[in-house]
Amino acid sequence: MRDRIRVMVVESGRRLTRELGDALPVRGPVAVLGPVADAAGAIDALTRGLAELVVVDLDRADGRGESLISSITDIAGRGRVLAASTRGGPGVAADALTAGASGVLPAERDRSLVELFRRALAGELVLPADDLPSLVERILAPADGDRQGADAVGALTSREREILRTLATGASTFEVAEAFGISPLTVQSHVKSILAKLGVHSKVEAVRLAWRHGLATAARSASDPG
């Protein structure tokens, strides 16, 4: 497990940076950096190895939160950007995931953020409690005409489909391992095969395909560390 996680905050003021810093333990495993005001600062931090994750404030007065997420993920890749907002609900999460974020931090800032940052860095979904069922409906309507995606999902083995279905409920790698009685390394091996067959680069993207093609069947929270 990574000992130190550096998180760059993107916001127009300093409110979110202060909230995250105050919520996290002093001398703990997470360092809050910034803030920077735009995508360029976040991309620079990621590409130069100065930060591992980025948190983008969606409550900006200029309303540019989603576009900043898109700009950052276009360059730095998916799976390294989280959104934050004081507004709850699946609509906010849907907008953030559509823009390319791997999840949304809960409005309550407390020490559970440490585990959420670790999960995000591991490629897990990070979503507010109780949002997953509505989120699936909002963000990913039936994928009419997505023959390539359907064929790719159909090419998965039965075990790979089971693992992807479980990941799509918000389960972590360790929870999947426990559910199937296998080691986390075996889960990671299956995930690597799943990503290759689906032609995607992260578990978040694989889960999005799972949602599109009917593999999301449970309704648990992906922000619940277990």
LOTORZA-453196 format. One line per 5 residues: number of its first residue (from 0); their letters; for each residue x, y, z of N, C-alpha, C. Coordinates in steps of 0.2 Angstrom, whole numbers, plus 5000, padded with zeros to 4 digits. Layout:
residues N
NUM = A = X Y Z X Y Z X Y Z; ...
This chain:
residues 226
0 = MRDRI = 5004 4994 5000 5000 5000 5000 5004 5006 5000; 5002 5011 4996 5006 5017 4996 5007 5021 5002; 5013 5023 5005 5013 5026 5011 5011 5033 5011; 5012 5037 5005 5010 5044 5005 5007 5045 4999; 5001 5049 4999 4997 5051 4994 4996 5058 4993
5 = RVMVV = 4999 5061 4988 4999 5068 4987 4993 5070 4983; 4988 5075 4986 4982 5076 4982 4982 5084 4980; 4982 5085 4974 4982 5092 4972 4974 5094 4971; 4973 5100 4974 4966 5103 4974 4966 5108 4968; 4960 5108 4964 4959 5113 4959 4953 5117 4961
10 = ESGRR = 4953 5123 4963 4948 5127 4965 4950 5134 4964; 4944 5139 4964 4946 5146 4963 4947 5149 4969; 4946 5146 4975 4947 5149 4981 4952 5145 4985; 4950 5144 4992 4954 5140 4996 4950 5136 5001; 4943 5136 5000 4938 5133 5005 4939 5125 5005
15 = LTREL = 4939 5122 4999 4940 5115 4999 4947 5113 5001; 4952 5116 4999 4959 5114 5002 4959 5114 5009; 4956 5120 5012 4956 5120 5020 4952 5114 5023; 4946 5113 5020 4941 5108 5022 4945 5101 5022; 4948 5099 5017 4952 5093 5016 4957 5093 5021
20 = GDALP = 4961 5098 5022 4967 5098 5026 4965 5097 5034; 4959 5101 5035 4957 5100 5042 4954 5093 5044; 4951 5090 5039 4948 5083 5040 4953 5078 5041; 4959 5079 5037 4964 5073 5037 4968 5073 5043; 4971 5068 5046 4975 5068 5051 4982 5071 5050
25 = VRGPV = 4984 5075 5055 4990 5078 5055 4996 5073 5054; 5001 5074 5050 5006 5069 5048 5003 5062 5046; 4997 5062 5043 4994 5056 5041 4997 5054 5034; 4994 5049 5031 4997 5047 5024 4995 5051 5018; 4990 5056 5019 4988 5061 5014 4991 5068 5015
30 = AVLGP = 4994 5070 5009 4996 5077 5009 4991 5081 5004; 4988 5087 5007 4984 5091 5002 4988 5096 5000; 4989 5097 4993 4993 5102 4990 4988 5107 4986; 4991 5113 4985 4988 5118 4981 4985 5123 4986; 4980 5126 4983 4976 5125 4977 4979 5128 4971
35 = VADAA = 4977 5125 4965 4979 5128 4959 4972 5129 4956; 4972 5134 4951 4965 5137 4949 4963 5134 4943; 4967 5130 4939 4965 5128 4932 4968 5121 4931; 4966 5118 4925 4968 5112 4923 4976 5111 4922; 4979 5117 4920 4986 5117 4918 4990 5115 4924
40 = GAIDA = 4988 5118 4930 4992 5117 4936 4991 5110 4938; 4985 5107 4938 4984 5100 4940 4988 5095 4935; 4988 5096 4929 4991 5092 4924 4999 5092 4925; 5001 5098 4926 5008 5099 4928 5010 5095 4934; 5006 5095 4939 5008 5091 4945 5008 5084 4944
45 = LTRGL = 5003 5081 4940 5002 5074 4939 5008 5072 4934; 5009 5075 4929 5015 5073 4924 5022 5074 4927; 5023 5078 4932 5029 5079 4935 5030 5075 4941; 5025 5071 4943 5025 5066 4948 5025 5070 4955; 5022 5076 4955 5022 5080 4961 5015 5078 4965
50 = AELVV = 5011 5075 4962 5004 5073 4965 5002 5067 4962; 4998 5062 4965 4996 5056 4963 4988 5057 4961; 4985 5061 4964 4978 5062 4963 4976 5070 4963; 4970 5071 4959 4968 5078 4959 4961 5078 4961; 4959 5083 4965 4952 5084 4967 4950 5091 4964
55 = VDLDR = 4944 5090 4960 4942 5096 4957 4935 5099 4960; 4935 5105 4962 4929 5108 4965 4924 5109 4960; 4918 5106 4961 4912 5107 4956 4908 5113 4958; 4909 5116 4964 4905 5122 4966 4908 5129 4964; 4913 5129 4959 4916 5135 4957 4910 5140 4955
60 = ADGRG = 4912 5146 4956 4907 5151 4954 4907 5152 4946; 4912 5150 4943 4912 5150 4935 4909 5144 4932; 4907 5139 4936 4904 5133 4933 4908 5129 4929; 4915 5129 4929 4919 5126 4925 4922 5119 4928; 4919 5117 4933 4921 5111 4936 4922 5105 4932
65 = ESLIS = 4916 5103 4928 4916 5097 4924 4921 5098 4918; 4921 5104 4915 4926 5105 4909 4933 5105 4912; 4935 5107 4918 4942 5106 4920 4943 5098 4921; 4938 5094 4924 4939 5087 4924 4941 5084 4917; 4937 5086 4912 4938 5084 4906 4945 5085 4903
70 = SITDI = 4947 5091 4904 4954 5094 4902 4959 5090 4905; 4959 5089 4912 4964 5085 4915 4964 5078 4913; 4958 5074 4913 4958 5067 4911 4960 5066 4903; 4959 5071 4899 4961 5070 4892 4969 5070 4892; 4972 5073 4896 4980 5073 4896 4983 5068 4900
75 = AGRGR = 4980 5068 4907 4983 5064 4912 4980 5057 4912; 4975 5056 4909 4972 5050 4909 4966 5049 4915; 4962 5044 4914 4956 5043 4919 4959 5040 4925; 4955 5040 4930 4957 5036 4936 4961 5040 4941; 4963 5046 4940 4967 5050 4944 4964 5057 4946
80 = VLAAS = 4957 5057 4945 4954 5063 4946 4947 5062 4950; 4946 5065 4955 4940 5065 4959 4937 5072 4959; 4930 5072 4960 4926 5078 4961 4924 5079 4968; 4923 5085 4970 4920 5087 4976 4915 5092 4976; 4909 5091 4979 4904 5096 4979 4900 5096 4986
85 = TRGGP = 4897 5102 4988 4893 5102 4993 4886 5100 4991; 4885 5099 4985 4878 5097 4982 4879 5089 4982; 4874 5086 4984 4873 5079 4984 4869 5076 4978; 4868 5070 4978 4864 5067 4973 4867 5064 4967; 4863 5059 4964 4866 5056 4958 4867 5060 4952
90 = GVAAD = 4864 5066 4952 4865 5070 4946 4872 5073 4946; 4875 5075 4952 4881 5078 4953 4886 5072 4951; 4885 5066 4954 4890 5061 4952 4890 5059 4945; 4884 5059 4942 4883 5057 4934 4887 5062 4930; 4887 5069 4932 4890 5074 4928 4898 5073 4929
95 = ALTAG = 4900 5071 4935 4907 5071 4936 4910 5065 4933; 4906 5059 4933 4909 5053 4929 4909 5054 4922; 4904 5057 4919 4903 5059 4912 4909 5063 4910; 4911 5068 4914 4917 5072 4913 4924 5068 4913; 4924 5062 4916 4930 5058 4917 4932 5057 4923
100 = ASGVL = 4929 5059 4929 4931 5058 4936 4930 5051 4937; 4934 5048 4942 4933 5042 4945 4928 5041 4951; 4926 5047 4953 4921 5047 4958 4920 5054 4961; 4916 5054 4966 4915 5061 4970 4915 5059 4977; 4919 5064 4981 4920 5064 4988 4913 5065 4991
105 = PAERD = 4912 5062 4997 4906 5064 5001 4906 5071 5003; 4901 5074 5005 4900 5081 5007 4903 5082 5014; 4903 5076 5018 4905 5076 5025 4913 5075 5024; 4917 5079 5027 4924 5079 5027 4926 5076 5033; 4929 5070 5033 4931 5067 5040 4937 5062 5038
110 = RSLVE = 4940 5058 5042 4946 5054 5041 4944 5048 5037; 4938 5047 5035 4937 5042 5030 4940 5044 5023; 4941 5050 5022 4944 5052 5016 4951 5048 5014; 4954 5046 5019 4961 5043 5018 4959 5037 5014; 4954 5033 5017 4953 5026 5013 4950 5028 5006
115 = LFRRA = 4946 5033 5005 4943 5035 4999 4949 5036 4994; 4954 5040 4996 4959 5042 4992 4963 5036 4990; 4964 5031 4995 4968 5025 4993 4964 5021 4988; 4957 5021 4989 4953 5017 4984 4953 5020 4977; 4953 5027 4977 4953 5030 4970 4960 5029 4967
120 = LAGEL = 4966 5029 4971 4972 5028 4968 4973 5020 4965; 4969 5016 4968 4969 5009 4966 4964 5008 4960; 4961 5013 4958 4957 5012 4952 4949 5010 4954; 4948 5011 4961 4941 5009 4963 4936 5015 4962; 4930 5014 4961 4925 5019 4961 4924 5022 4968
125 = VLPAD = 4923 5029 4968 4922 5032 4974 4916 5036 4973; 4910 5034 4976 4904 5038 4975 4900 5039 4981; 4896 5044 4982 4892 5045 4988 4887 5039 4990; 4886 5039 4996 4882 5033 4998 4875 5034 4995; 4872 5028 4993 4865 5027 4990 4864 5030 4983
130 = DLPSL = 4870 5032 4980 4869 5035 4973 4869 5030 4968; 4872 5024 4969 4874 5020 4963 4868 5018 4959; 4862 5015 4962 4857 5013 4958 4854 5019 4953; 4853 5025 4956 4851 5030 4952 4856 5032 4947; 4862 5032 4949 4868 5034 4944 4868 5030 4938
135 = VERIL = 4867 5023 4939 4867 5019 4933 4862 5021 4928; 4856 5022 4931 4850 5024 4926 4852 5031 4923; 4855 5036 4926 4856 5042 4924 4861 5043 4919; 4867 5040 4920 4873 5041 4916 4873 5036 4910; 4870 5030 4911 4871 5025 4906 4864 5022 4904
140 = APADG = 4861 5025 4899 4855 5023 4897 4856 5016 4892; 4851 5012 4890 4853 5007 4886 4857 5008 4880; 4862 5004 4879 4868 5006 4874 4866 5003 4867; 4860 5006 4864 4858 5004 4858 4864 5005 4853; 4865 5000 4849 4870 5001 4843 4877 5000 4846
145 = DRQGA = 4878 4999 4852 4885 4998 4854 4887 4991 4854; 4887 4988 4847 4889 4981 4846 4896 4979 4848; 4900 4984 4847 4907 4982 4849 4908 4981 4857; 4905 4986 4860 4905 4985 4868 4901 4978 4870; 4896 4977 4867 4892 4971 4869 4896 4965 4867
150 = DAVGA = 4899 4965 4861 4903 4959 4859 4909 4958 4864; 4912 4964 4866 4918 4963 4871 4916 4960 4878; 4910 4963 4880 4908 4960 4886 4906 4953 4886; 4903 4951 4880 4901 4944 4879 4907 4939 4878; 4913 4942 4877 4919 4938 4876 4922 4936 4883
155 = LTSRE = 4920 4939 4888 4923 4938 4895 4921 4931 4897; 4925 4928 4901 4923 4921 4904 4918 4922 4909; 4915 4917 4911 4910 4917 4916 4912 4920 4923; 4919 4918 4925 4922 4921 4931 4923 4928 4930; 4926 4930 4924 4927 4937 4923 4921 4942 4923
160 = REILR = 4915 4939 4920 4909 4943 4921 4907 4943 4928; 4908 4938 4932 4906 4938 4939 4910 4943 4943; 4916 4944 4941 4921 4948 4945 4919 4955 4943; 4918 4957 4936 4916 4963 4934 4910 4965 4937; 4905 4961 4937 4898 4962 4940 4899 4965 4947
165 = TLATG = 4904 4961 4951 4905 4963 4958 4908 4970 4958; 4913 4971 4954 4916 4978 4954 4911 4983 4953; 4906 4982 4948 4901 4987 4946 4897 4988 4952; 4897 4985 4957 4893 4986 4963 4897 4991 4968; 4903 4993 4966 4907 4997 4970 4912 4993 4975
170 = ASTFE = 4912 4987 4974 4917 4983 4978 4924 4984 4977; 4928 4984 4982 4935 4985 4981 4939 4978 4979; 4945 4978 4977 4948 4972 4975 4949 4967 4981; 4950 4970 4987 4950 4965 4993 4943 4962 4994; 4938 4966 4993 4931 4963 4994 4929 4958 4989
175 = VAEAF = 4931 4959 4983 4930 4954 4977 4934 4948 4979; 4940 4948 4981 4944 4943 4983 4941 4939 4989; 4938 4942 4994 4935 4939 4999 4928 4935 4997; 4925 4939 4992 4918 4936 4990 4919 4929 4986; 4925 4929 4982 4926 4923 4978 4931 4918 4981
180 = GISPL = 4934 4920 4987 4938 4915 4990 4945 4914 4987; 4947 4920 4984 4953 4920 4980 4958 4926 4983; 4964 4926 4980 4969 4931 4983 4968 4937 4979; 4969 4943 4982 4969 4949 4978 4973 4949 4972; 4979 4946 4972 4983 4945 4966 4980 4941 4960
185 = TVQSH = 4976 4936 4962 4972 4933 4957 4966 4938 4954; 4963 4942 4959 4958 4947 4956 4962 4951 4951; 4967 4954 4953 4971 4958 4949 4973 4955 4942; 4974 4949 4942 4976 4945 4936 4969 4945 4932; 4964 4943 4935 4957 4943 4931 4956 4950 4928
190 = VKSIL = 4957 4955 4933 4955 4962 4930 4960 4964 4924; 4966 4962 4924 4970 4964 4919 4968 4961 4912; 4965 4955 4913 4962 4951 4907 4956 4955 4905; 4952 4957 4910 4945 4960 4908 4947 4967 4904; 4952 4971 4907 4953 4977 4904 4956 4976 4896
195 = AKLGV = 4960 4971 4896 4962 4969 4889 4957 4967 4884; 4952 4963 4886 4947 4961 4882 4942 4966 4880; 4941 4971 4885 4936 4976 4884 4939 4982 4880; 4946 4982 4880 4949 4988 4877 4949 4994 4880; 4949 4994 4887 4949 5000 4891 4956 5000 4896
200 = HSKVE = 4957 5005 4899 4963 5006 4903 4962 5006 4910; 4956 5006 4913 4955 5007 4920 4949 5003 4922; 4949 5001 4929 4943 4998 4931 4937 5002 4931; 4937 5009 4932 4932 5013 4931 4929 5013 4924; 4933 5013 4919 4930 5012 4912 4927 5005 4911
205 = AVRLA = 4930 5000 4914 4927 4993 4913 4920 4993 4917; 4919 4996 4922 4913 4997 4926 4908 5000 4922; 4910 5006 4919 4905 5009 4915 4902 5005 4909; 4906 5001 4906 4904 4996 4901 4899 4991 4904; 4901 4989 4910 4897 4984 4914 4890 4987 4915
210 = WRHGL = 4890 4993 4917 4883 4996 4918 4879 4997 4911; 4883 4998 4906 4879 4999 4900 4876 4992 4897; 4879 4987 4899 4877 4980 4896 4875 4976 4902; 4871 4979 4907 4867 4975 4911 4871 4971 4917; 4877 4972 4918 4880 4969 4923 4880 4972 4930
215 = ATAAR = 4877 4977 4931 4876 4981 4937 4869 4978 4941; 4870 4974 4946 4864 4971 4948 4863 4973 4956; 4868 4975 4959 4867 4977 4966 4867 4984 4968; 4865 4986 4974 4864 4993 4975 4868 4995 4982; 4874 4994 4982 4878 4996 4987 4882 5003 4986
220 = SASDP = 4885 5005 4991 4888 5012 4990 4896 5010 4989; 4898 5014 4984 4905 5013 4982 4910 5017 4987; 4907 5022 4991 4911 5026 4995 4911 5022 5002; 4908 5017 5003 4908 5013 5009 4914 5009 5009; 4919 5010 5013 4925 5006 5013 4925 4999 5016
225 = G = 4918 4997 5018 4917 4990 5019 4916 4989 5027
